[in-house]
Amino acid sequence: TVREALAAAQRGFRIVVCPGVYDESLSIDKSVVICGYTSAEQVVIQSSENVVVSSAPNAVLRNLTLRQLGGKFNGILVHEGRLTIEACDISSAGLGCFAVRSAFASLRHNRIHDSPQGGLVFCEAAEGIVEHNRIYGNGLQGIEIREGSKPLIRHNSICNSDQNGILIHSKGRGEIVDNEISNNRIDGIMIISEANPSAILNNKIHHNRQRGIFLSRDSNGNGVVVEQNDLQGNAIDFMQEQP
């Protein structure tokens, strides 16, 4: 099993996973690389628990399908250290697809989709880089940033969420740059509850059912740099509540 290979691996090892469906969950506490031998579609790791829990100093997942099958669990939970995940397909029938808590995550070229809750959550002062991902069809937010977390979100497609494309709240921070954010049921970007992102720049935000960008009166929106965004086809393109 993949779990057995992980238990036997030493720091710095590369574990190559052959095509197949693996019914197991992984707890990663060492700096290793786990990658599919072929494309992600042919290497499936699935579980009714958290599919991956990572506390490793510097681990990598690549070319895998990670499928959470239901219950009160996430697809991936990073609660310590650093995890890089590339070219993976991540879905969840339980909680969110991907949660980063007090840790660092780097996500590139993934599909993050079809969770009944959120696609991607940064909480408890988490950090990270999220770039060139497709984040779609999630039940709450495409991306949620809260509690002092400050990821860089750039060059992603974030669409078809049942609530917001991106929700920043509860003193969340971060930068939102060069994304396409569209067809979300409420707002493209919602900023509330003392949130204070440093910049919202050069995004294409279109055809969201309520607002393209919304800054509430209880956010710290006056300090946000909001420039050069292409806002089209939203019910209201931009709304900032007055204090």
N, C-alpha and C positions, 0 to 999 in steps of 0.2 A: 504494500500500500504506500501511498504518498507519505502518510504519517510515519510509517516505519523507516522510510528513506530519510525523512527529516530527523528522526531520532538518532539515526546512525551518522548523520552528516556532521562535519566539523565546520567551524567558522570559515567562511570563504568558499565553501563547496557550492557547486552548481548541480542541481537536481533536475534532470530532464524527464518529463512525464510523457509516456507513450499514449497514443490515442485510446480513448475509452471513457467510461463513466465511473467515477469513483465516489462511492457513498461514504463520505467521512468529513470530519472537520479538522482543521489544522490550527495548532497553537505554535506560533513562531517566536522563539526567544533568542535566536542567534542570527548572525549576519550571513544569510545564504541567498542564492538565487534559485527560484523555482520557476521553470518555464515549460510550456508545452512543446512537444517535439515538432508538431505541425501548427496549423492555425488554431485559434481559440475554439472554433466550433467543434473541433474533433477531440478536445480534451476538456471534459466536464468534471468538476468537483462540486458535489451537492450535499446539502445537509439540512435537517430540520432544526439545527442549532446555528450558532454563528459559524459560517463557513470558514472564515479566517479570523483569528484573534492574534494581533501582532504587538509584541513589546520589544522587538529586536532593535539593536542599535542602528542597523542599516540593512534591511532585507529588500528583495526585489521579487515581484510576481510578474510574469510575462506570458502572453499567448495562452490564456486559460479562460474557460467559462466557469464562473463562480455563481452558483444558483442556490439561493436560500429558499427552503421549501415550506415555510410557515411557522407560526408561533411567535413568541415575543423575543425575537433575535434579529440581528443585523446580518447582511451579507458579509461585510468586513468591518471589524472594529480595531482601530489603532489607538492604544491607550498609553503608549510609551515609545520612545525611540523614533525611528524614521522608517517609513515604508514607501517604496517606489512601485507603482503598478502601471504597466504599459500593455496596450493592445489586448485588453481583456474585455469580456462581456460579463457584466455584473447585474443581477436582478434579484429581487426579493419578494416572497409572498408573505413575509412576516413584518418586521419593522423596516427601517431604511436599508437602502443598498449599501451605504458606506458611511461610517461615523468615525470622526477623528477627534479624540479627546485628550487634551494636554500633550499633544505629540505633533509630529511633522509628517505630512503625506505629500507625495508628488504623483500626480495622475496625468498620463499622457496617452492620447489616442485610444481611449476606452469608450465602450457603450455602457451607460448607466441608466437603467430603465425599469419601468413597470413594477415599482414598489407601491404598495397601498399607502405608504407614508412618504418620507423624503428620499430624494435621490442621493444627496450628499450633505452631511451635516458637519460643520466645524464648531466645537464647543470647548469651554473651559480653557481659553487661551491657546487653542491649537493654531498651528501655522501650516502653510503649504503652498504648492503651485498646482493649479488646475488648468491644463491647456490642451487644446485640440481634442476635446471629448465631445461626444453626443450624449446629452442628458435629456431624456424624454419620457413622457407617459407616466410620471410619478404622481401619487395620490395627493400629496401636500405640495411641498416646494421642490423645485429642481435642485436648488442649493440653499441651505440655511446657514447663516453665520451669526454666532451669538457669543456672549460672555467673554469679550475681549479678544476673540479670535481674529486673525488678520491674514487670511490667504490672499494670494494673487490669482485672480480668475481672468483668463485671457484666451481668446481665439477658440471659444467653445460655441456649440449650438445647444441652446437650452429652450425646450419647447414642450407644449402640450401637457403642462402640469395642471392638476385640478385646482390649485391655488395660484401661487406666484412662481415666476421664473426664478427669481432670487429674493429671499427675505433676509434682511439684516436687522437685527433687533438686540435688545438687552446688552448694550454697549459693544456690539459687534463692530469690527473695523474692516480692513481689507481694501483692495483695489479691484475694480471691475473695468476691464479694458478689452476692446476689439472683439466683443462677443456678438452673436446673433441671438436675440431673445424674442421669441414669437409664440403666438397662439396659446398663451396661458390664460386660464379662466378668470383670474383677477388681474394682477399687475405684472408687468415685465420685471420691474425692480421696486420693491417696497422697503422703505427705511423708516423704522419706528423705534420707540422705547430706548432713547438715549444712544442709538446707534450712531457711529461716526466713521464711515468709510472715508479714506483719504481722497479717492478719485473715482469718478464714473466717466470714462473717456472713450470716444470713438466706437461706441456700440451701435449696432443696428437693432432697433427695438420696434417691433411692428405687430399689428393685428392681435394685441392683447385685449381682452374683453372689457377691462375697465381702464386702467391707466398705463401709459408707457413707463413713467417714473413717478413715484409717489413719495414725498417726504412729509411725515406727520409733524405736528407741532411739538410733540414730545421727543423728537429726534434731535440730534445735533447737526441738522442739515445745513445750517448757515455756513458751516466750515467745510462743506464738501465741494470739491471741484467737479462741476458737471459741465462738460464741454464737448463739442463736436460729435454729439450723438445724432444719429439719423432716426427720427421718430416719425413713424407713418402708420396710419390705419388703426391706431388705438382709439378706443372710445374717447379718451382724453389723453393727449400725448404727455403732458407734464402737469403735475399738481404739487404745490408746496403750501401746506397750511400755515397760517400766520400764528405766531405765539399768542 
